[in-house]
Amino acid sequence: MTERTITLAQRRTALLAHCAVQRAQLAQTVNQIEARLESVDRGINAVRRYAAQPLLVVGSIALLVVVGPKRLFQWASRGLVLFTTGRRVMRLLR
């Protein structure tokens, strides 16, 4: 082989190695982005699910008007605390 052919082969090998590193970095970046977008996807799915049930939306708005936002927020906070506590207890019991 000529010196030029050897140089080109070495260059090709270096480029292939560089491409492999770039692919690995890209895969890692894509995985990070996908992880961040999972919560966005869950939110969008929840909105779609609830928007498909207009009675639930109207009922929620009526509850907000009747009870008031402050009391509704207090109830939601207490419910969230009870829910998370219940999940932890269930995990401990398993």
KAPE-V376469 format. One line per field, one symbol per residue. ss: DSSP state (~ for helix, > for strand, _ for the rest). phi: phi as a letter, one per 20 degrees, with the letter a starting at -180 (. if undefined). psi: psi as a letter, one per 40 degrees, with the letter a starting at -180 (. if undefined). Layout:
BEGIN
ss->???
phi->???
psi->???
END
This chain:
BEGIN
ss->__~~~~~~~~~~~~~~~~~~~~~~~~~~~~~~~~~~~~~~~~~~~~~~~~~__~~~~~~~~~~~~~~_~~~~~~~~~~~~~~~~~~~~~~~~~_
phi->.effffffffffffffffffffffffffffffffffefffffffffffffffdfffffffffffffeoffffffffffffffffffffffffff
psi->iiddddddddddddddddddddddddddddddddddeddddddddddddddegddddddddddddddidddddddddddddddddddddddde.
END
